[in-house]
Amino acid sequence: MVCTVDTIVVEGLVKVYCNRRVVDGVSFRVKSGEIFGLIGPNGAGKTTTLRMITTLVRPNEGRVIINGIDALAKPVEARKFLSYLPEEAEVYPRLTGYEHMLLHAKLKCPNNYREAVDYGVKLSGLRDRLHDRAGEYSKGMKRRLLIAIALMTKPQVAILDEPTSGLDVYASYSVRKVIREYSREAGAAVVISSHNMLEVEHLCDRVAFINNGRIIDLGAPGELMDKYSSANMEEAFIKAIEASTL
Amino acid sequence: MSDLSTLLWKELLDLSRDYKAILTTVLLPLILLPILGLVGIVLVSQQPATVALIDEDHCESTNSMLNITISSRRVAEILYEELSKKGFKVIESNDTSVVDDPLVDLVVIIPRGFATNATSLSSTASVLVIKRANVQASAMAEQAAREVISWLSYSLARVKIDALSKYAGVEASSEAILSPIVTQQEVVTIVGEKAGVEEELKGLLARFLVLALGIVVTPATSFIIDGIIGERERKTIEMLISLPIPLSKILYSKVLAATIVGIIATISDVVGFLTYIYLTLLVYGVQLMLFIDPLLLVIHAFTSFLTILTSVAMALPFITRTRGIRSASNIAGIVTIIATIIFFTGFIVDYYKLPMNVKTPLYLIPFTHSVLAIQLYVIGYRFESLLHTLILLALSAILLLISIRTLDSEKILVAPPS
C-alpha cells in the first residue's frame, strides 16, 4: 500500500432530514492509494455520507476536502477529481455501452476522452456487446459497464456505493480485482460501501463501522477483528453494532 | 464539443430511439389530422339525407290580373330536382305518417291552399318544413330546402312586381322594391388599407395557429418530467449530476431537448392541420397555399419555441419538488390548463381589443404575449407584435433563470417526504 497524503478529508458531517440527524458528525480521512470501507446496516447513513462527499447533497454541518479543494465551496472543481458509482445506478436502456462511455468521457475529460474510452472498454470486458443497447445487458454487465465508466477517467478519488451489488461470485471477484489494481496503479483514494463482509475484509485497507449516522469504530480489518475478538469481519461488525446500541 | 452539446447529443440520441414517443408526438398528428379530414369528408358524403315531399294541395291556381299560374305539382317538382341535384335522396309521399319514419330526415309539406295563396296579392303561401332535432343530416337538408324555397319566393315576387308595375303603368324595378336598402361591404385592414378575402383567410389561419400553440405545451412538459423525475426513478440521474459540470448545464440540455420536441410536435401538428384544411378547401376549389404567409409561420415557430421555454420554466421548480411522475404530471397539468385557457380564448377573442383593465393582469401570464405576438402581426401591427415577442423572450429567460437557480442536485435526487 502506498500511503501518502490525505486525498479525502471528511470532518464532522451532519445531515438532517425531517428533524432527524441521518448523518451525525461523521469524520474520516482517506489517503491516496488507500481503499476505505464504509460498513453499516440499512439506513445507517452510508449513502447520504457518500452523496455529501460527492457534493450531491449539502451537509448541514461539517466539511469535505477533496484533493485539497473545499468541496462545499467549489463542488464542480472537486468533482473533477472524483468519480461516483451510486448503489442503484442504472443505464440508459436506449444507449449502447460505448455511447455511455463516450458521454461520460467527453463530459469529464473532453481533451483526451478517446484515451479514457479505450481504458473503459478494457475495464468493462464487454467486448463485442459494447455496441449493443445497454437495456439488453444483464444486471452484471450493466454493473461492469458502470464501474468501467466510474474508473475509466482515472479519477484520484473513487466513491463506489455497493460496487458488487447484484453480481455473481466470478463477476464480484473480477470487479474487486479491478478496484484493487486501479487503486494501486493510479494511487487513487477509494471509498466503498458494502454489505459483503468478505469483500470488505479482503479489499479494504481500513474500515469504518457506521450506525445511526455515527461512526462507531474505525480501523484496519485485522485490528477490528482483534478488538472484537472475532474470527471474521461479519462477527466484528455485529459485535460493534451491538456494543453501540447498548 | 462543449458540455451542453454533449448533453444535448445524449438527450436527442435517447429520444430518437424512443419510437413510441416519436410515433405519438410526431407521426400521429402528421398522419392523423389529414386522415381525420379525409374521413370527415368521406363520411359526410356518405350520409345522404332523405327528404320526403308531400303535396297536399294538388292544385293549380291562376291570377289573370297578374297573368301568373302556380301549380303545387310544379313546385314539388322543382324541390325534387334541386334537392336531388344537391345529393339528397328525395321521395314523394301522400301520407304525413312519413314523419314517424326515422329513415326520413326532413319532411316538406305543400299544404292545401298553397297555389291559391301563392298567386294571391293579399295572402302568403307557406311550405311546412319538419326537421328532426339533433340530426345533422336533417339540418343540412333543411338548409338546402330553405334555399330552394327562398329562391322560388324571390322569383315569384319578381314576377308579381313586374306584372303589377305593368298593370299600373308605372316604371318599377323588382330589385328596387324587393331590396330597397342593400348593404355594400368593403373589407379593410385595421389601418384602413383595402383588404380582400385572403386577408380574412389569413386571419382565420392565424387563429388556428394560436390554438395550435396549446398543443406544444403538453409534449414539452411531459419530456421535461421524464428527463428529470423519470431519470430519478430510473436511477440514471445520480451518476450524471455527479459529473464535474454545473447542474444548470444538465437542466439547460433537458430544456433545450424538450423545446426541440415541442417544436417538432408543433411543426407536425401545423403541417397535419394545414394538410387537413388544404384537403377540405380543395373540395370547394380554394387554393389554401395562396393565403399562407411564410413570415406568419416563422413568427408562429418562434412563438412556439418561446411558449415551450416558458411552460417548462413555469413547471420546472414544482416538478422537481414532487415525489414521482404522477404528481409531476399533475403540476404540469396546471400549466397546460392555463395555456389551454389562454390559447382557446385567443382563438375566439381579439386580445388586443380587450380593455386595459382586463389586459393588464393578463400580461402577467406569459402565454398572453404568445397570443398577442401572432394576433398583432396578422392585423398589421408588426412593431407591437415584435414587442410582445421580446416581452415573451424576456419572461421566458427570467423564468428559466429563476427556475434553474432555485434548483440543486439534492432537490432533484431526494424525493420530498410524502
Boltz contact constraints between the chains, C-beta under 6 A:
constraints:
  - contact:
      token1: [A, 18]
      token2: [B, 417]
      max_distance: 6.0
  - contact:
      token1: [A, 54]
      token2: [B, 242]
      max_distance: 6.0
  - contact:
      token1: [A, 56]
      token2: [B, 242]
      max_distance: 6.0
  - contact:
      token1: [A, 56]
      token2: [B, 409]
      max_distance: 6.0
  - contact:
      token1: [A, 56]
      token2: [B, 413]
      max_distance: 6.0
  - contact:
      token1: [A, 57]
      token2: [B, 410]
      max_distance: 6.0
  - contact:
      token1: [A, 76]
      token2: [B, 244]
      max_distance: 6.0
  - contact:
      token1: [A, 76]
      token2: [B, 246]
      max_distance: 6.0
  - contact:
      token1: [A, 79]
      token2: [B, 244]
      max_distance: 6.0
  - contact:
      token1: [A, 80]
      token2: [B, 244]
      max_distance: 6.0
  - contact:
      token1: [A, 84]
      token2: [B, 242]
      max_distance: 6.0
  - contact:
      token1: [A, 86]
      token2: [B, 238]
      max_distance: 6.0
  - contact:
      token1: [A, 86]
      token2: [B, 239]
      max_distance: 6.0
  - contact:
      token1: [A, 88]
      token2: [B, 235]
      max_distance: 6.0
  - contact:
      token1: [A, 89]
      token2: [B, 235]
      max_distance: 6.0
  - contact:
      token1: [A, 89]
      token2: [B, 239]
      max_distance: 6.0
  - contact:
      token1: [A, 90]
      token2: [B, 234]
      max_distance: 6.0
  - contact:
      token1: [A, 90]
      token2: [B, 235]
      max_distance: 6.0
  - contact:
      token1: [A, 90]
      token2: [B, 236]
      max_distance: 6.0
  - contact:
      token1: [A, 92]
      token2: [B, 14]
      max_distance: 6.0
  - contact:
      token1: [A, 92]
      token2: [B, 236]
      max_distance: 6.0
  - contact:
      token1: [A, 94]
      token2: [B, 14]
      max_distance: 6.0
  - contact:
      token1: [A, 94]
      token2: [B, 17]
      max_distance: 6.0
  - contact:
      token1: [A, 103]
      token2: [B, 10]
      max_distance: 6.0
  - contact:
      token1: [A, 106]
      token2: [B, 6]
      max_distance: 6.0
  - contact:
      token1: [A, 107]
      token2: [B, 3]
      max_distance: 6.0
  - contact:
      token1: [A, 107]
      token2: [B, 6]
      max_distance: 6.0
  - contact:
      token1: [A, 107]
      token2: [B, 243]
      max_distance: 6.0
  - contact:
      token1: [A, 107]
      token2: [B, 245]
      max_distance: 6.0
  - contact:
      token1: [A, 108]
      token2: [B, 243]
      max_distance: 6.0
